[in-house]
Amino acid sequence: MDCPLYEKIANQIEQQVAEGIFLPGAKIPSVRKSSKQMAVSVATVLQAYSLLEDRGVIKARPQKGYFVQETQRPASPAKKIEPTKTEESVHTLLQRLLHVVRDDTMVQFGSAVPKSQFLPVRQLQRSVGRLMRLEPEVCVSYEFTPGSLALRRQIAIRMLDNGCQLQPDDITITLGCQNALMLSLQAVTQPGDTIAIESPTYYGVLQAIETLQLKAIEIPCDTATGIDTEVLQQATADWNIKACVVTPNNHNPTGSSLNHAARLRLIALSVEHDFVLIEDDIYGELSYQDKRDRALKADDQANTVIYCSSFSKSIAPGFRIGWLVGGAYQAIIERQAHAQSLAIPTLTQTAIANFLENGAYDRHLRKTRQAYQNNLARCQQLITQHFPDGTQMSYPKGGFLLWVTLPKKVNAMKLHAQALEIGIGLLPGLVFSFTSQYHHHFRLNYALNWDNAIDTALKELGRLSHQQMQDAL
Ligand SMILES: Cc1ncc(COP(=O)(O)O)c(C=O)c1O
């Protein structure tokens, strides 16, 4: 038999709480508002809310309204994860995995975002507040592409550190580094073109390739030495490669960096075989050594390099401020950027420009880099102690991402699902390639507020890996 209307409404709201639409402690719509939204009487809503109170889902607070009980927990998204289907696109696979990676209620090794303690949150808070108080008109007006001159000036100054001598006009501000990569690929390719990428590579590059209908040649990327330039050279003999996307400094996910000879070789290959190098330097400023490595762009005599970066890993991912140096492609990229998004948020550009101007950035970088090195040492020690024999890991010299290669008998997707059940997030290797070769690999973020819970979580991952090895016997 159909249940009464008020009970249906109560069930619907209870489900919304379970799905995390209304979080513990959140206010739910008032009786009057719900009555309007659902086109039912106030009395029916009151009956539904009273039922939800009886069920312990919500609580009335006099004069304030109805609130979700603090004890209510959204159902863990972990339960929804299913085994990977190989025919799945990277985008679909990512959609399934990334909503979990963003769940901060877990011990989260899966995202590539530093915990907020490693971001200059307080300085930005002050800066944004001051800007809104003192320059509200400026902050709400358009800042058309190529973006804030003050910010481009600061970026030109910072890029002296990676060997690039630039004018502000050489720089285009973008919506993060992903937007810079996408604009670069769009400017130099047509659907059906072939491009070379590192393998494994940052999954956003794979998504861009899928979206732009490009073909990808995956060039092995060593955890220490980066992209294999010999294999790239061989590939140029077989394919008409239009572009190569490469992260020469502190690569995601392997943490590798190219040596000087490999950098020069890459540039020489791009000139000889007439392809564009799209350089992703997003982790470049997070090098652990005193002096950061040069950008490829710094040695780009022929103007075949498009440089992309952002402040997402060191200042504020949510501000969505990145940039590119397009060289010969600057004009076409700016035209496309303008057509696609018109402008970049004025407030966040100005806040970052102010932060860079006042000199606090270098202090902030020094502190975070030291903390990442300490965390890395702890992480590597725990993996050595608690993971099965045969487990390998990368030795990053910058950034905050570790690439772990488990013995072949351990399936990282299964480990991911098992870890989720106990509140631990990691990113399985399958999302870093179009092939399924990284099924026993995973990436681990160590830009975390390290405490005993994190030690325990790593030990648990080791225990689950051992268990999979046992089960395979
Ligand atoms: C290598 C690499 N490139 C680009 C991006 C995208 O950066 P943004 O958030 O600035 O768009 C990321 C983010 O994880 C990344 O790791």
Ligand as a Chemical Component Dictionary entry (heavy atoms), coordinates in Angstrom:
data_LIG
# 
_chem_comp.id                   LIG 
_chem_comp.type                 NON-POLYMER 
_chem_comp.pdbx_formal_charge   0 
_chem_comp.three_letter_code    LIG 
# 
loop_
_chem_comp_atom.comp_id 
_chem_comp_atom.atom_id 
_chem_comp_atom.alt_atom_id 
_chem_comp_atom.type_symbol 
_chem_comp_atom.charge 
_chem_comp_atom.model_Cartn_x 
_chem_comp_atom.model_Cartn_y 
_chem_comp_atom.model_Cartn_z 
_chem_comp_atom.pdbx_ordinal 
LIG C1 C1 C 0 50.484 18.039 -13.181 1  
LIG C2 C2 C 0 49.241 18.855 -13.017 2  
LIG N1 N1 N 0 48.901 19.731 -13.971 3  
LIG C3 C3 C 0 47.785 20.474 -13.882 4  
LIG C4 C4 C 0 46.940 20.356 -12.808 5  
LIG C5 C5 C 0 45.694 21.196 -12.750 6  
LIG O1 O1 O 0 45.946 22.307 -11.963 7  
LIG P1 P1 P 0 44.869 23.448 -11.666 8  
LIG O2 O2 O 0 44.153 23.012 -10.427 9  
LIG O3 O3 O 0 45.671 24.675 -11.465 10 
LIG O4 O4 O 0 43.975 23.539 -12.850 11 
LIG C6 C6 C 0 47.250 19.459 -11.787 12 
LIG C7 C7 C 0 46.339 19.299 -10.637 13 
LIG O5 O5 O 0 46.379 18.327 -9.908  14 
LIG C8 C8 C 0 48.430 18.692 -11.887 15 
LIG O6 O6 O 0 48.791 17.825 -10.939 16 
# 
loop_
_chem_comp_bond.comp_id 
_chem_comp_bond.atom_id_1 
_chem_comp_bond.atom_id_2 
_chem_comp_bond.value_order 
_chem_comp_bond.pdbx_ordinal 
LIG C1 C2 SING 1  
LIG C2 N1 SING 2  
LIG C2 C8 DOUB 3  
LIG N1 C3 DOUB 4  
LIG C3 C4 SING 5  
LIG C4 C5 SING 6  
LIG C4 C6 DOUB 7  
LIG C5 O1 SING 8  
LIG O1 P1 SING 9  
LIG P1 O2 DOUB 10 
LIG P1 O3 SING 11 
LIG P1 O4 SING 12 
LIG C6 C7 SING 13 
LIG C6 C8 SING 14 
LIG C7 O5 DOUB 15 
LIG C8 O6 SING 16 
# 
